[in-house]
Each structure stands twice: as structure tokens, then as C-alpha cells.
Amino acid sequence: MAKLKLLAEHGADMNALNTRSDRRGWTVIMNDAYMQQWPETVYLLEHGAPVDYRAPDGQTLLSVLERKAAEYKEEGREPEPGYTALLGAIRERRRK
């Protein structure tokens, strides 16, 4: 998380798009959610990362989170606290 904050403080583009062939056009926040980097994902959200962006493959932040929810359910476990915190932060942002 310290590295992410340092990058943000020095003007790094927190909305840069991924060039990986399997996640082409995904935003940083989408990648962090996919990788279950919950604190980083919440940080990006709190600093203006887009919630409604749709990547060329049709994926959005919420569709990535839906996939993670399905994985939790399939594995028979509760979502991690960071996942729940991120959903709450998204809801709060949408209320504003």
C-alpha cells in the first residue's frame, strides 16, 4: 500500500489501462479487485477511480466483484472483510 500511495503522491496515472492480453483495457482498480488487493482497491476508489467503466471485454469493477462473490460461494466461505468493505465504499460513493 505504501508504494501505491507514493505513486499517487507523485502523479502516477491511477486510471491507466492494462495492456495484458487477458485483461486488456482493465483499470487499475479492476486489476486490484481481481487480485484481491482489497486495501489498495478501496484506496483507489476513495481517490476517484472509476466504478462504472466498462473494459473492451465487457467487464466492469462490479462484474469482477460478482465473479469473486461466486468464488467465495463455490468454496463455501464468507467473503473477506476487505471485499465487504469495498462493496460498502462503492455503495457510499454512489449515494453522493
C-alpha positions as CSV (number, residue, x, y, z in Angstrom):
1,M,0.0,0.0,0.0
2,A,2.9,2.4,0.7
3,K,4.1,2.1,-2.8
4,L,0.7,2.9,-4.2
5,K,0.4,6.0,-2.0
6,L,3.8,7.1,-3.1
7,L,2.9,6.7,-6.8
8,A,-0.3,8.6,-6.3
9,E,1.5,11.4,-4.4
10,H,3.9,11.8,-7.4
11,G,1.2,12.0,-10.0
12,A,1.1,8.4,-11.4
13,D,-2.0,7.8,-13.5
14,M,-4.2,5.7,-11.2
15,N,-6.7,5.2,-14.1
16,A,-4.1,3.7,-16.5
17,L,-5.4,0.9,-18.6
18,N,-3.9,-2.6,-18.5
19,T,-2.2,-3.9,-21.6
20,R,-2.1,-7.6,-20.6
21,S,-3.8,-9.8,-23.2
22,D,-6.0,-11.4,-20.6
23,R,-7.2,-8.1,-19.0
24,R,-6.7,-5.6,-21.9
25,G,-8.2,-2.3,-21.1
26,W,-8.9,-3.0,-17.4
27,T,-8.4,-0.2,-15.0
28,V,-6.0,-0.4,-12.0
29,I,-8.9,-0.8,-9.6
30,M,-10.4,-3.7,-11.7
31,N,-7.0,-5.4,-11.6
32,D,-6.6,-4.9,-7.9
33,A,-10.1,-6.3,-7.2
34,Y,-9.3,-9.3,-9.4
35,M,-6.1,-9.9,-7.4
36,Q,-8.0,-9.4,-4.1
37,Q,-5.9,-6.4,-3.1
38,W,-8.7,-5.0,-1.0
39,P,-7.0,-2.2,0.8
40,E,-5.5,-0.9,-2.5
41,T,-8.8,-1.2,-4.2
42,V,-10.6,0.8,-1.5
43,Y,-7.8,3.4,-1.6
44,L,-8.2,3.8,-5.4
45,L,-11.9,4.1,-5.0
46,E,-11.5,6.8,-2.4
47,H,-9.2,8.7,-4.8
48,G,-11.6,8.8,-7.7
49,A,-11.1,5.5,-9.6
50,P,-14.0,4.9,-11.9
51,V,-16.7,2.5,-10.8
52,D,-18.8,2.3,-14.0
53,Y,-16.0,2.0,-16.6
54,R,-16.6,-0.9,-19.0
55,A,-13.5,-2.6,-20.5
56,P,-13.4,-3.7,-24.1
57,D,-14.2,-7.3,-22.9
58,G,-17.4,-6.1,-21.2
59,Q,-16.0,-6.4,-17.7
60,T,-16.6,-3.7,-15.0
61,L,-15.5,-3.4,-11.5
62,L,-18.8,-4.8,-10.3
63,S,-18.6,-7.8,-12.7
64,V,-15.1,-8.6,-11.3
65,L,-16.6,-8.4,-7.8
66,E,-19.5,-10.6,-8.8
67,R,-17.0,-13.2,-10.0
68,K,-15.2,-13.1,-6.7
69,A,-18.6,-13.5,-4.8
70,A,-19.3,-16.6,-6.9
71,E,-15.8,-18.0,-6.0
72,Y,-16.5,-17.4,-2.3
73,K,-19.8,-19.2,-2.6
74,E,-18.4,-22.1,-4.6
75,E,-15.7,-22.5,-1.9
76,G,-18.2,-22.4,0.9
77,R,-16.7,-19.4,2.6
78,E,-17.6,-16.0,3.7
79,P,-16.2,-13.0,1.7
80,E,-13.1,-11.4,3.1
81,P,-13.6,-8.3,5.2
82,G,-11.8,-6.2,2.5
83,Y,-14.3,-7.4,-0.1
84,T,-17.2,-6.4,2.1
85,A,-15.6,-3.0,2.9
86,L,-15.1,-2.4,-0.9
87,L,-18.8,-3.1,-1.6
88,G,-19.8,-0.7,1.2
89,A,-17.4,2.0,-0.2
90,I,-18.9,1.6,-3.6
91,R,-22.5,2.0,-2.2
92,E,-21.4,5.0,-0.2
93,R,-19.9,6.6,-3.3
94,R,-23.0,6.1,-5.4
95,R,-25.1,7.8,-2.7
96,K,-23.2,11.0,-3.2
